[in-house]
């Protein structure tokens, strides 16, 4: 009986630690959540796939007319939209203020170079 109780306590402690240090689901997901029977269409190729209980299955290649009238529930991306700003894991990997200023000048010069050509 003692060994069962000790085993139960170790299991409970392990579960407690696992829950305490678990990464929140929103942070851990690097892909879009899909359910069985969801339809995914690869936009560049027009290939249609269905998520079945045993995995993704190719259905067919859609023609141009079918591609223009995809239902709203059709998945066209399996990765979440990219964030406009990169979040670095370490401050040393971030761009320096000097590099940020140089890039801003490059953008400004590129914008100015386009305006005389338009006149």
C-alpha positions in Angstrom: 0.0 0.0 0.0 2.9 2.3 0.7 4.4 1.9 -2.7 1.0 2.7 -4.4 0.7 5.9 -2.3 4.3 6.9 -3.1 3.7 6.2 -6.8 0.5 8.3 -6.7 2.3 11.2 -5.0 5.1 11.1 -7.6 2.6 11.1 -10.4 0.7 14.0 -9.0 3.9 16.0 -8.4 5.0 15.3 -12.0 1.6 16.4 -13.4 1.7 19.5 -11.2 5.2 20.4 -12.5 4.1 19.7 -16.1 1.1 22.0 -15.7 3.1 24.7 -13.9 5.8 24.9 -16.7 3.5 24.3 -19.7 3.8 26.8 -22.5 0.5 28.6 -23.1 -1.3 27.1 -26.2 -1.4 30.4 -28.0 2.4 30.7 -27.8 3.2 27.1 -28.6 1.1 27.0 -31.8 3.1 27.8 -34.9 0.4 26.6 -37.3 -3.3 27.1 -37.9 -5.6 24.7 -36.0 -7.4 22.4 -38.4 -10.2 19.9 -37.8 -11.1 16.7 -39.7 -12.8 17.4 -43.0 -11.4 20.9 -43.3 -10.4 21.8 -46.9 -7.1 23.5 -47.8 -6.3 24.9 -51.2 -2.8 25.8 -52.1 -3.2 29.1 -53.9 -0.1 29.0 -56.2 -0.9 25.5 -57.6 -4.7 25.3 -57.1 -4.3 21.8 -55.5 -7.1 21.0 -53.0 -6.7 18.8 -50.0 -9.0 17.5 -47.3 -8.0 16.7 -43.7 -9.3 13.3 -42.9 -8.9 11.4 -39.6 -5.9 9.6 -41.0 -4.2 12.7 -42.5 -4.3 15.1 -45.5 -5.6 13.7 -48.8 -5.2 15.2 -52.2 -8.6 15.8 -53.9 -8.0 17.5 -57.2 -6.5 20.5 -59.0 -9.0 23.4 -59.2 -9.5 25.4 -62.4 -9.3 29.2 -62.5 -13.1 29.6 -62.2 -13.3 27.4 -59.1 -10.4 29.4 -57.5 -12.3 32.6 -57.8 -15.3 31.3 -55.8 -13.7 29.4 -52.9 -16.1 29.2 -49.8 -15.1 31.4 -46.8 -14.4 28.2 -44.8 -11.7 27.1 -47.2 -8.2 27.3 -45.7 -5.6 29.0 -47.9 -2.8 29.0 -45.3 -1.7 26.6 -42.7 0.7 29.0 -41.0 -0.5 32.0 -39.0 0.0 35.5 -40.6 3.5 36.8 -40.0 4.0 39.5 -37.5 5.1 42.8 -39.1 7.9 43.1 -36.6 10.4 40.3 -35.8 10.6 39.6 -32.1 14.2 38.5 -31.3 14.9 35.9 -28.6 18.0 37.9 -27.4 18.6 41.7 -27.4 22.0 41.1 -29.0 20.2 39.9 -32.2 18.2 43.1 -32.6 19.3 45.7 -35.1 21.4 48.6 -33.6 20.0 52.1 -33.7 22.7 52.9 -36.3 21.4 50.2 -38.6 17.8 51.3 -38.1 18.7 54.8 -39.0 20.6 53.7 -42.2 17.6 51.6 -43.3 15.2 54.6 -42.7 17.5 56.8 -44.9 17.6 54.1 -47.6 13.8 54.0 -47.6 13.6 57.7 -47.8 16.1 57.9 -50.7 14.3 55.2 -52.6 11.0 57.1 -52.1 12.6 60.4 -53.3 14.2 58.7 -56.4 10.7 57.6 -57.5 9.1 61.0 -57.4 11.1 62.8 -60.2 10.4 59.9 -62.5 6.7 60.4 -61.9 6.8 64.1 -62.8 
